[in-house]
Amino acid sequence: MCKLMLNKLASFGRLLLVMLLLAASLLPVNAAVPTGCVVTPQTTMLQLTACQLPLSSVAAKGDVASALLQQVTDGRQELYQLHSDQPIAAVLWLGVPDVFRLEVYQLFQGQPQLLLQLHDDSPFSARATGTARLQVPLQLAAGEHQIVLKYYIHANGRLQPHLYSPQALQSAQTRQHLLNGLLLGGMLTMLLVILLYGSVAESSSYLAYCGLVLAQVLMLPQFEGYYFQWLWPDAPWWNVQAPVWFASLALFSHGVFALTFFQLPQRYPRLYRLHLALFLLIALNLLLLPNQLQIHGLALVALGYTLLGLTTAVRGFVDRLPGAVLYLAGTAALMLFSAIMLSLGVIGLNPIPAIDFFDYPKFGFVLETAFFSAALVSRVRQFRQQQAEQRLRRLAEADELLLAERQKTEAQQLAQQSSLRLASASHDISQPLASLRFAIETLRSRGDEAPLADHIDRTLSYAQTLLKDLIADCQLQQPTPDEIWAGQLFHQVVADYQQTARQKGLQLGYIDSSFQLHGSYLVLNRLLHNLVGNAVRYTQQGRVLVGLRRRNGGVEIQVLDTGPGLLPAQISQLQQPFTQGQQQGAPHANTEARQGFGLGLYIVKSLCEQHQLELRVRSTLHRGSCFSIWVPEQTL
């Protein structure tokens, strides 16, 4: 299994290396100076990277372009050359939602024109167009044009500008909005599915998953610039910081999901401590580093978590934990698209130039959400299967117990009947033997018959002694019921459940009693354990009380609780196998109830029927219940 896993990881690494080499081969390294890109009315989209001039080619010319580019700046400077054979209206699409600093110049016939200038404190209204992603309208007269870009963006990345016709850009934006809506809708749909599945199994990993999906859903509009456009257009300082905060939230949510999904504190304490260290680094990066360095700090933390997340997934896979394979696939997809490919796109090494590198995180989020959803669904199914198997085992154990008790009772009754028949026969035989003694006295009165009479007398005495011993032995073999002090039985059962009740904040107690019961201690102890266990499980607040009450014709052993109560129809239903109560008004009540198997009252009822006892239930909805074992007078 481990060897197979390592082979898969090696194949994944080789594929990634090939993609990186392919991306590097597509870059124009040391390319010849292009003569310019021709723009015609038929041009719908043009990648300006093919029109870029090396800065060294214009540094020594001494013209306006070289003067603009020689100005001191922190960040990047790029020069593009275009040729238009007739006047054309176009749009320069920059592809990013925000920048720290941007200057766009258009040079025509040696005359520079500043088209757009933005800083990290520029409001949304300072843009040339009211679109979420930055774009600049261009009017290209016939002739040569030069476009100068001077900018600084997150992580000092590179722009990948495109030239669109207005109609083509509008169509592209419509498709982009549609894709974003589909992605968000798909993620929210998977979130709803997991919420429904999570309602049938107790696990904090479902809540952690919901937090992860919500963090990613919140992050997607930031990638598109929707927040700056609609929510905080006058808060540019926050808009340039928001990506780091949203990404930190997503990374934190991913770590929390790993903690709960694999139960790291219990299974892998070392990995748990490493995740805690990761959370601390995320907080320190946001609180201590300057704004422009936070993206670099977060990139280092994300790189560390890439290794940590994959290590955790591989460890779970090796240990064959439920859903580990799907978790590994989701983590790998997220790291590949949201970390590796996005980072390559930001620095200008977009592995697939035909795809906007801002779309990579979306693919990663969707794949991760899908794989994690499948992992959680797989865990729910496995949980249900285990519950079904455990229920069948419990039912088999209950049936075996009932069968053993029935066979024991039948054997005791058979032995008792045999003993009674033997004692009766012995008694009947002893009667004629006693009559023979009178005849022996008559023989003894005759002198010559005295020895014979003595011999017969000794033989009769021996026979009567054997019969008396046999009758006495039959009396000893009669089953003797246990002497059970009610107060001691209550004390032991209450002590067994005291810690569980204390953890739930319940008062669990009993009323002491000196009443002595006669019967099977094992059976009464099992009956009382089932009733008290059910009461503690289903009571969310208040108390549970155990006691004994005398009634006409017998006594009742009672277990009273302040639980949710039962409807009359539920009382008979709960005495069937695999049937559990539904608690009213408690947020985690049904989850706790599912920890049982629905056999408690079924076992109680069956044992009562086997031992001439009776289960009685009285309940008031929203007030509580009283479960009683009726012990008739003839069995006391």
Summary of the structure (lengths in Angstrom):
residues: 636
radius of gyration: 43.4
end to end distance: 63.0
largest distance: 169.0
contacts: 1945
relative contact order: 0.06
helix: 60%
strand: 16%
